[in-house]
Amino acid sequence: MDYTFLAEKAIEAKKKSLATYSNFHVGAALLTEDGNIYTGCNIESSSYSLTICAERTAIFKAVSEGERKFRAIAIAADTVDFCSPCGACRQIISDLCNDIDIVLTNQNKEIKVLRTKELLPFAFEDSDLKTKISG
Ligand code: THU
């Protein structure tokens, strides 16, 4: 699938990034199974660890609007190399979006598509919670 349109949305969302401390601007665009698109940007806090990444902003926006089934998420940053989601976002993508296409872009608007399971193999998931031995 040609994800140029989704990458463009992520690049556009990057303009809203509030990267007060890192000056590292990130945008994301999440495509639902029904064809809706939710965008997000990173939003930083003076208490640094409260910062939220662009990917999680987009995912939480979509989930809070009732969306549950997703096809792909595009991520854009002003980087020479493809910008890959952080570990926390990989976990959230795995938990809330399942095995979707992850569309990485770079400064030259090139695109690389990977799957969730490629970026987070052997993931911890809700089924693991059920395997706890009682007691
Ligand atoms: N960031 C994202 O928004 N997404 C990523 O995949 C990597 C990191 C943000 C978090 C922080 O605001 C800034 O980039 C620097 O780490």
Backbone and ligand atoms as CSV (ligand in chain L), in Angstrom:
chain,resi,resn,atom,element,x,y,z
A,1,MET,N,N,0.838,-1.209,0.000
A,1,MET,CA,C,0.000,0.000,0.000
A,1,MET,C,C,0.870,1.255,0.000
A,2,ASP,N,N,0.452,2.255,-0.732
A,2,ASP,CA,C,1.193,3.516,-0.769
A,2,ASP,C,C,0.748,4.388,0.425
A,3,TYR,N,N,1.681,4.591,1.333
A,3,TYR,CA,C,1.352,5.341,2.550
A,3,TYR,C,C,1.794,6.804,2.479
A,4,THR,N,N,2.043,7.302,1.264
A,4,THR,CA,C,2.492,8.699,1.127
A,4,THR,C,C,1.516,9.663,1.802
A,5,PHE,N,N,0.210,9.414,1.615
A,5,PHE,CA,C,-0.810,10.314,2.195
A,5,PHE,C,C,-0.721,10.341,3.721
A,6,LEU,N,N,-0.458,9.171,4.324
A,6,LEU,CA,C,-0.399,9.080,5.789
A,6,LEU,C,C,0.879,9.757,6.311
A,7,ALA,N,N,1.971,9.557,5.574
A,7,ALA,CA,C,3.241,10.210,5.929
A,7,ALA,C,C,3.081,11.730,5.872
A,8,GLU,N,N,2.369,12.209,4.872
A,8,GLU,CA,C,2.131,13.663,4.744
A,8,GLU,C,C,1.364,14.197,5.956
A,9,LYS,N,N,0.400,13.416,6.428
A,9,LYS,CA,C,-0.381,13.815,7.612
A,9,LYS,C,C,0.514,13.891,8.846
A,10,ALA,N,N,1.438,12.934,8.979
A,10,ALA,CA,C,2.370,12.935,10.119
A,10,ALA,C,C,3.300,14.146,10.044
A,11,ILE,N,N,3.755,14.448,8.848
A,11,ILE,CA,C,4.639,15.607,8.654
A,11,ILE,C,C,3.893,16.892,9.024
A,12,GLU,N,N,2.640,16.960,8.630
A,12,GLU,CA,C,1.797,18.131,8.946
A,12,GLU,C,C,1.593,18.239,10.472
A,13,ALA,N,N,1.338,17.082,11.122
A,13,ALA,CA,C,1.100,17.061,12.582
A,13,ALA,C,C,2.342,17.501,13.351
A,14,LYS,N,N,3.501,17.243,12.769
A,14,LYS,CA,C,4.783,17.619,13.410
A,14,LYS,C,C,4.855,19.132,13.656
A,15,LYS,N,N,4.172,19.904,12.823
A,15,LYS,CA,C,4.207,21.369,12.967
A,15,LYS,C,C,3.586,21.823,14.291
A,16,LYS,N,N,2.730,20.969,14.878
A,16,LYS,CA,C,2.063,21.330,16.135
A,16,LYS,C,C,2.873,20.899,17.365
A,17,SER,N,N,3.972,20.179,17.146
A,17,SER,CA,C,4.789,19.637,18.239
A,17,SER,C,C,5.209,20.719,19.233
A,18,LEU,N,N,5.082,20.376,20.528
A,18,LEU,CA,C,5.508,21.294,21.589
A,18,LEU,C,C,6.751,20.681,22.242
A,19,ALA,N,N,7.889,20.887,21.592
A,19,ALA,CA,C,9.143,20.271,22.043
A,19,ALA,C,C,10.013,21.328,22.714
A,20,THR,N,N,9.480,21.909,23.769
A,20,THR,CA,C,10.107,23.038,24.470
A,20,THR,C,C,11.525,22.732,24.946
A,21,TYR,N,N,11.775,21.503,25.393
A,21,TYR,CA,C,13.049,21.178,26.041
A,21,TYR,C,C,14.018,20.446,25.120
A,22,SER,N,N,13.497,19.537,24.298
A,22,SER,CA,C,14.391,18.769,23.428
A,22,SER,C,C,14.571,19.426,22.061
A,23,ASN,N,N,13.618,20.243,21.657
A,23,ASN,CA,C,13.604,20.811,20.311
A,23,ASN,C,C,13.575,19.710,19.239
A,24,PHE,N,N,13.101,18.533,19.627
A,24,PHE,CA,C,12.994,17.393,18.697
A,24,PHE,C,C,11.503,17.215,18.383
A,25,HIS,N,N,11.127,17.623,17.191
A,25,HIS,CA,C,9.705,17.680,16.833
A,25,HIS,C,C,9.277,16.399,16.129
A,26,VAL,N,N,8.175,15.826,16.621
A,26,VAL,CA,C,7.687,14.554,16.054
A,26,VAL,C,C,6.189,14.679,15.752
A,27,GLY,N,N,5.781,14.075,14.645
A,27,GLY,CA,C,4.356,14.015,14.293
A,27,GLY,C,C,3.971,12.577,13.997
A,28,ALA,N,N,2.709,12.250,14.227
A,28,ALA,CA,C,2.226,10.892,13.943
A,28,ALA,C,C,0.836,10.975,13.328
A,29,ALA,N,N,0.513,9.983,12.515
A,29,ALA,CA,C,-0.828,9.893,11.922
A,29,ALA,C,C,-1.254,8.435,11.950
A,30,LEU,N,N,-2.399,8.203,12.571
A,30,LEU,CA,C,-2.906,6.846,12.789
A,30,LEU,C,C,-4.117,6.613,11.885
A,31,LEU,N,N,-4.056,5.547,11.105
A,31,LEU,CA,C,-5.139,5.208,10.164
A,31,LEU,C,C,-5.990,4.077,10.738
A,32,THR,N,N,-7.300,4.307,10.827
A,32,THR,CA,C,-8.189,3.263,11.349
A,32,THR,C,C,-8.613,2.334,10.212
A,33,GLU,N,N,-9.185,1.208,10.579
A,33,GLU,CA,C,-9.667,0.258,9.560
A,33,GLU,C,C,-10.741,0.875,8.678
A,34,ASP,N,N,-11.501,1.834,9.249
A,34,ASP,CA,C,-12.566,2.488,8.480
A,34,ASP,C,C,-12.070,3.656,7.629
A,35,GLY,N,N,-10.767,3.934,7.715
A,35,GLY,CA,C,-10.211,5.013,6.898
A,35,GLY,C,C,-10.140,6.372,7.575
A,36,ASN,N,N,-10.471,6.412,8.874
A,36,ASN,CA,C,-10.314,7.684,9.602
A,36,ASN,C,C,-8.844,7.883,9.981
A,37,ILE,N,N,-8.435,9.137,10.091
A,37,ILE,CA,C,-7.049,9.440,10.465
A,37,ILE,C,C,-7.034,10.334,11.706
A,38,TYR,N,N,-6.252,9.928,12.704
A,38,TYR,CA,C,-6.052,10.717,13.931
A,38,TYR,C,C,-4.578,11.100,13.983
A,39,THR,N,N,-4.324,12.388,14.180
A,39,THR,CA,C,-2.934,12.832,14.220
A,39,THR,C,C,-2.515,13.147,15.648
A,40,GLY,N,N,-1.216,13.236,15.861
A,40,GLY,CA,C,-0.691,13.579,17.185
A,40,GLY,C,C,0.703,14.167,17.051
A,41,CYS,N,N,1.129,14.863,18.101
A,41,CYS,CA,C,2.495,15.396,18.142
A,41,CYS,C,C,3.043,15.152,19.546
A,42,ASN,N,N,4.352,15.282,19.695
A,42,ASN,CA,C,4.897,15.162,21.048
A,42,ASN,C,C,4.623,16.456,21.816
A,43,ILE,N,N,4.344,16.288,23.101
A,43,ILE,CA,C,4.033,17.419,23.982
A,43,ILE,C,C,4.901,17.262,25.226
A,44,GLU,N,N,5.787,18.223,25.447
A,44,GLU,CA,C,6.752,18.094,26.539
A,44,GLU,C,C,6.329,18.883,27.780
A,45,SER,N,N,6.798,18.403,28.942
A,45,SER,CA,C,6.503,19.019,30.235
A,45,SER,C,C,7.810,19.444,30.903
A,46,SER,N,N,7.726,20.486,31.745
A,46,SER,CA,C,8.910,20.920,32.513
A,46,SER,C,C,9.343,19.807,33.469
A,47,SER,N,N,8.397,18.939,33.832
A,47,SER,CA,C,8.736,17.716,34.558
A,47,SER,C,C,8.904,16.651,33.472
A,48,TYR,N,N,10.137,16.544,32.962
A,48,TYR,CA,C,10.421,15.880,31.686
A,48,TYR,C,C,9.717,14.543,31.447
A,49,SER,N,N,9.638,13.726,32.530
A,49,SER,CA,C,9.114,12.369,32.325
A,49,SER,C,C,7.623,12.362,32.013
A,50,LEU,N,N,6.960,13.493,32.177
A,50,LEU,CA,C,5.526,13.565,31.861
A,50,LEU,C,C,5.272,13.801,30.379
A,51,THR,N,N,6.333,14.013,29.647
A,51,THR,CA,C,6.241,14.202,28.197
A,51,THR,C,C,5.507,13.032,27.546
A,52,ILE,N,N,4.718,13.367,26.511
A,52,ILE,CA,C,4.067,12.284,25.753
A,52,ILE,C,C,4.547,12.343,24.306
A,53,CYS,N,N,4.799,11.171,23.750
A,53,CYS,CA,C,5.264,11.067,22.365
A,53,CYS,C,C,4.105,11.285,21.388
A,54,ALA,N,N,4.465,11.625,20.169
A,54,ALA,CA,C,3.481,11.870,19.107
A,54,ALA,C,C,2.593,10.646,18.864
A,55,GLU,N,N,3.201,9.465,18.874
A,55,GLU,CA,C,2.459,8.234,18.584
A,55,GLU,C,C,1.363,7.998,19.624
A,56,ARG,N,N,1.743,8.163,20.908
A,56,ARG,CA,C,0.748,7.921,21.962
A,56,ARG,C,C,-0.331,8.998,21.959
A,57,THR,N,N,0.024,10.229,21.631
A,57,THR,CA,C,-1.015,11.278,21.522
A,57,THR,C,C,-2.054,10.853,20.481
A,58,ALA,N,N,-1.583,10.425,19.321
A,58,ALA,CA,C,-2.507,10.030,18.231
A,58,ALA,C,C,-3.353,8.823,18.647
A,59,ILE,N,N,-2.715,7.833,19.252
A,59,ILE,CA,C,-3.435,6.607,19.635
A,59,ILE,C,C,-4.470,6.907,20.722
A,60,PHE,N,N,-4.079,7.694,21.727
A,60,PHE,CA,C,-5.024,7.994,22.818
A,60,PHE,C,C,-6.181,8.864,22.328
A,61,LYS,N,N,-5.890,9.766,21.399
A,61,LYS,CA,C,-6.981,10.555,20.813
A,61,LYS,C,C,-7.986,9.633,20.141
A,62,ALA,N,N,-7.475,8.705,19.335
A,62,ALA,CA,C,-8.359,7.805,18.577
A,62,ALA,C,C,-9.159,6.892,19.507
A,63,VAL,N,N,-8.468,6.305,20.474
A,63,VAL,CA,C,-9.148,5.375,21.393
A,63,VAL,C,C,-10.199,6.123,22.209
A,64,SER,N,N,-9.879,7.343,22.609
A,64,SER,CA,C,-10.833,8.122,23.409
A,64,SER,C,C,-12.041,8.561,22.600
A,65,GLU,N,N,-11.918,8.485,21.273
A,65,GLU,CA,C,-13.071,8.776,20.407
A,65,GLU,C,C,-13.830,7.495,20.051
A,66,GLY,N,N,-13.417,6.380,20.640
A,66,GLY,CA,C,-14.143,5.123,20.438
A,66,GLY,C,C,-13.554,4.209,19.374
A,67,GLU,N,N,-12.458,4.625,18.743
A,67,GLU,CA,C,-11.841,3.782,17.703
A,67,GLU,C,C,-11.135,2.592,18.350
A,68,ARG,N,N,-11.235,1.432,17.714
A,68,ARG,CA,C,-10.611,0.228,18.273
A,68,ARG,C,C,-9.807,-0.572,17.257
A,69,LYS,N,N,-10.040,-0.343,15.948
A,69,LYS,CA,C,-9.352,-1.154,14.932
A,69,LYS,C,C,-8.519,-0.264,14.010
A,70,PHE,N,N,-7.239,-0.627,13.897
A,70,PHE,CA,C,-6.305,0.225,13.177
A,70,PHE,C,C,-5.552,-0.539,12.094
A,71,ARG,N,N,-5.099,0.247,11.090
A,71,ARG,CA,C,-4.361,-0.321,9.958
A,71,ARG,C,C,-2.883,0.056,9.974
A,72,ALA,N,N,-2.597,1.314,10.301
A,72,ALA,CA,C,-1.215,1.805,10.173
A,72,ALA,C,C,-0.997,3.066,10.984
A,73,ILE,N,N,0.268,3.284,11.353
A,73,ILE,CA,C,0.636,4.563,11.982
A,73,ILE,C,C,1.900,5.082,11.308
A,74,ALA,N,N,1.865,6.354,10.925
A,74,ALA,CA,C,3.045,6.980,10.316
A,74,ALA,C,C,3.697,7.903,11.338
A,75,ILE,N,N,5.028,7.968,11.278
A,75,ILE,CA,C,5.800,8.765,12.234
A,75,ILE,C,C,6.782,9.646,11.455
A,76,ALA,N,N,6.822,10.929,11.806
A,76,ALA,CA,C,7.713,11.849,11.091
A,76,ALA,C,C,8.519,12.689,12.071
A,77,ALA,N,N,9.804,12.821,11.787
A,77,ALA,CA,C,10.678,13.712,12.559
A,77,ALA,C,C,11.680,14.312,11.582
A,78,ASP,N,N,12.386,15.333,12.040
A,78,ASP,CA,C,13.352,15.979,11.137
A,78,ASP,C,C,14.689,15.257,11.194
A,79,THR,N,N,14.678,13.985,10.905
A,79,THR,CA,C,15.883,13.165,11.025
A,79,THR,C,C,16.345,12.669,9.656
A,80,VAL,N,N,17.649,12.490,9.543
A,80,VAL,CA,C,18.210,11.964,8.295
A,80,VAL,C,C,17.786,10.504,8.155
A,81,ASP,N,N,17.903,9.763,9.261
A,81,ASP,CA,C,17.487,8.353,9.261
A,81,ASP,C,C,15.996,8.252,9.571
A,82,PHE,N,N,15.428,7.073,9.330
A,82,PHE,CA,C,14.025,6.862,9.656
A,82,PHE,C,C,13.844,6.967,11.164
A,83,CYS,N,N,12.796,7.690,11.593
A,83,CYS,CA,C,12.546,7.841,13.029
A,83,CYS,C,C,11.657,6.700,13.501
A,84,SER,N,N,12.182,5.911,14.401
A,84,SER,CA,C,11.516,4.705,14.887
A,84,SER,C,C,10.860,4.984,16.241
A,85,PRO,N,N,9.696,4.377,16.522
A,85,PRO,CA,C,9.040,4.655,17.800
A,85,PRO,C,C,9.839,4.161,19.009
A,86,CYS,N,N,9.736,4.869,20.116
A,86,CYS,CA,C,10.448,4.479,21.339
A,86,CYS,C,C,9.827,3.198,21.909
A,87,GLY,N,N,10.481,2.628,22.889
A,87,GLY,CA,C,10.012,1.361,23.477
A,87,GLY,C,C,8.626,1.463,24.076
A,88,ALA,N,N,8.350,2.581,24.773
A,88,ALA,CA,C,7.030,2.749,25.405
A,88,ALA,C,C,5.945,2.774,24.334
A,89,CYS,N,N,6.201,3.483,23.252
A,89,CYS,CA,C,5.195,3.565,22.173
A,89,CYS,C,C,5.024,2.221,21.479
A,90,ARG,N,N,6.106,1.457,21.338
A,90,ARG,CA,C,5.976,0.114,20.745
A,90,ARG,C,C,5.021,-0.742,21.569
A,91,GLN,N,N,5.128,-0.642,22.888
A,91,GLN,CA,C,4.252,-1.412,23.764
A,91,GLN,C,C,2.795,-0.972,23.579
A,92,ILE,N,N,2.577,0.338,23.523
A,92,ILE,CA,C,1.207,0.858,23.367
A,92,ILE,C,C,0.647,0.485,21.991
A,93,ILE,N,N,1.475,0.571,20.960
A,93,ILE,CA,C,1.018,0.164,19.617
A,93,ILE,C,C,0.631,-1.313,19.654
A,94,SER,N,N,1.477,-2.139,20.283
A,94,SER,CA,C,1.205,-3.571,20.387
A,94,SER,C,C,-0.093,-3.822,21.159
A,95,ASP,N,N,-0.280,-3.140,22.281
A,95,ASP,CA,C,-1.462,-3.348,23.131
A,95,ASP,C,C,-2.752,-2.850,22.472
A,96,LEU,N,N,-2.703,-1.651,21.893
A,96,LEU,CA,C,-3.944,-0.998,21.449
A,96,LEU,C,C,-4.208,-1.094,19.945
A,97,CYS,N,N,-3.157,-1.332,19.166
A,97,CYS,CA,C,-3.341,-1.357,17.702
A,97,CYS,C,C,-3.075,-2.734,17.097
A,98,ASN,N,N,-2.472,-3.622,17.877
A,98,ASN,CA,C,-2.082,-4.958,17.404
A,98,ASN,C,C,-0.975,-4.893,16.349
A,99,ASP,N,N,-0.959,-5.888,15.440
A,99,ASP,CA,C,0.139,-5.979,14.472
A,99,ASP,C,C,-0.204,-5.160,13.225
A,100,ILE,N,N,0.130,-3.881,13.249
A,100,ILE,CA,C,-0.217,-2.978,12.138
A,100,ILE,C,C,1.040,-2.567,11.371
A,101,ASP,N,N,0.839,-1.866,10.270
A,101,ASP,CA,C,1.968,-1.297,9.528
A,101,ASP,C,C,2.478,-0.060,10.258
A,102,ILE,N,N,3.778,0.005,10.466
A,102,ILE,CA,C,4.402,1.179,11.076
A,102,ILE,C,C,5.222,1.862,9.987
A,103,VAL,N,N,4.778,3.064,9.648
A,103,VAL,CA,C,5.311,3.772,8.480
A,103,VAL,C,C,6.321,4.815,8.945
A,104,LEU,N,N,7.585,4.519,8.717
A,104,LEU,CA,C,8.646,5.429,9.157
A,104,LEU,C,C,9.007,6.373,8.022
A,105,THR,N,N,9.254,7.642,8.365
A,105,THR,CA,C,9.680,8.595,7.337
A,105,THR,C,C,10.976,9.248,7.783
A,106,ASN,N,N,11.613,9.901,6.839
A,106,ASN,CA,C,12.800,10.689,7.194
A,106,ASN,C,C,12.677,12.081,6.576
A,107,GLN,N,N,13.734,12.849,6.752
A,107,GLN,CA,C,13.758,14.233,6.275
A,107,GLN,C,C,13.489,14.354,4.771
A,108,ASN,N,N,13.917,13.311,4.029
A,108,ASN,CA,C,13.757,13.338,2.563
A,108,ASN,C,C,12.411,12.787,2.115
A,109,LYS,N,N,11.507,12.578,3.087
A,109,LYS,CA,C,10.175,12.053,2.812
A,109,LYS,C,C,10.204,10.640,2.215
A,110,GLU,N,N,11.303,9.903,2.492
A,110,GLU,CA,C,11.343,8.499,2.093
A,110,GLU,C,C,10.542,7.705,3.114
A,111,ILE,N,N,10.082,6.514,2.716
A,111,ILE,CA,C,9.194,5.720,3.571
A,111,ILE,C,C,9.728,4.305,3.727
A,112,LYS,N,N,9.626,3.796,4.964
A,112,LYS,CA,C,9.980,2.396,5.242
A,112,LYS,C,C,8.843,1.830,6.088
A,113,VAL,N,N,8.290,0.694,5.681
A,113,VAL,CA,C,7.159,0.112,6.406
A,113,VAL,C,C,7.594,-1.156,7.133
A,114,LEU,N,N,7.326,-1.180,8.442
A,114,LEU,CA,C,7.611,-2.360,9.264
A,114,LEU,C,C,6.327,-2.747,9.989
A,115,ARG,N,N,6.292,-3.948,10.541
A,115,ARG,CA,C,5.124,-4.373,11.319
A,115,ARG,C,C,5.442,-4.258,12.817
A,116,THR,N,N,4.388,-4.138,13.615
A,116,THR,CA,C,4.574,-4.054,15.070
A,116,THR,C,C,5.435,-5.204,15.569
A,117,LYS,N,N,5.128,-6.406,15.088
A,117,LYS,CA,C,5.838,-7.589,15.598
A,117,LYS,C,C,7.325,-7.593,15.226
A,118,GLU,N,N,7.670,-6.856,14.169
A,118,GLU,CA,C,9.094,-6.747,13.812
A,118,GLU,C,C,9.813,-5.804,14.783
A,119,LEU,N,N,9.090,-4.750,15.209
A,119,LEU,CA,C,9.704,-3.765,16.111
A,119,LEU,C,C,9.637,-4.193,17.574
A,120,LEU,N,N,8.679,-5.056,17.882
A,120,LEU,CA,C,8.548,-5.533,19.271
A,120,LEU,C,C,8.264,-7.036,19.273
A,121,PRO,N,N,9.293,-7.832,18.942
A,121,PRO,CA,C,9.084,-9.281,18.964
A,121,PRO,C,C,8.933,-9.793,20.404
A,122,PHE,N,N,8.228,-10.895,20.556
A,122,PHE,CA,C,8.063,-11.532,21.877
A,122,PHE,C,C,7.520,-10.526,22.888
A,123,ALA,N,N,6.480,-9.783,22.480
A,123,ALA,CA,C,5.930,-8.705,23.313
A,123,ALA,C,C,5.189,-9.241,24.525
A,124,PHE,N,N,5.214,-8.468,25.592
A,124,PHE,CA,C,4.332,-8.725,26.732
A,124,PHE,C,C,2.934,-8.313,26.300
A,125,GLU,N,N,1.923,-9.154,26.541
A,125,GLU,CA,C,0.565,-8.785,26.135
A,125,GLU,C,C,-0.473,-9.260,27.139
A,126,ASP,N,N,-1.735,-8.858,26.903
A,126,ASP,CA,C,-2.767,-9.138,27.907
A,126,ASP,C,C,-2.904,-10.626,28.215
A,127,SER,N,N,-2.621,-11.482,27.228
A,127,SER,CA,C,-2.727,-12.925,27.487
A,127,SER,C,C,-1.725,-13.362,28.565
A,128,ASP,N,N,-0.598,-12.654,28.669
A,128,ASP,CA,C,0.393,-12.986,29.707
A,128,ASP,C,C,-0.166,-12.761,31.108
A,129,LEU,N,N,-1.053,-11.779,31.236
A,129,LEU,CA,C,-1.639,-11.482,32.552
A,129,LEU,C,C,-2.464,-12.669,33.056
A,130,LYS,N,N,-2.989,-13.441,32.092
A,130,LYS,CA,C,-3.867,-14.556,32.461
A,130,LYS,C,C,-3.092,-15.833,32.805
A,131,THR,N,N,-1.790,-15.811,32.553
A,131,THR,CA,C,-1.020,-17.017,32.814
A,131,THR,C,C,-0.403,-17.018,34.214
A,132,LYS,N,N,-0.726,-16.004,35.010
A,132,LYS,CA,C,-0.182,-15.916,36.374
A,132,LYS,C,C,-0.696,-17.101,37.201
A,133,ILE,N,N,0.205,-17.698,37.925
A,133,ILE,CA,C,-0.181,-18.794,38.813
A,133,ILE,C,C,-0.879,-18.182,40.024
A,134,SER,N,N,-2.075,-18.678,40.378
A,134,SER,CA,C,-2.826,-18.042,41.463
A,134,SER,C,C,-2.141,-18.287,42.811
A,135,GLY,N,N,-2.374,-17.380,43.717
A,135,GLY,CA,C,-1.792,-17.492,45.045
A,135,GLY,C,C,-0.936,-16.312,45.393
L,1,THU,N1,N,9.508,11.319,20.711
L,1,THU,C1,C,8.342,11.039,20.066
L,1,THU,O1,O,7.395,11.830,20.079
L,1,THU,N2,N,8.250,9.867,19.408
L,1,THU,C2,C,9.259,8.976,19.265
L,1,THU,O2,O,9.070,7.934,18.655
L,1,THU,C3,C,10.575,9.270,19.831
L,1,THU,C4,C,10.627,10.419,20.775
L,1,THU,C5,C,9.628,12.607,21.405
L,1,THU,C6,C,9.622,12.547,22.907
L,1,THU,C7,C,10.358,13.832,23.247
L,1,THU,O3,O,9.427,14.910,23.260
L,1,THU,C8,C,11.311,14.051,22.089
L,1,THU,O4,O,10.830,13.221,21.040
L,1,THU,C9,C,12.745,13.696,22.401
L,1,THU,O5,O,12.868,12.422,22.928
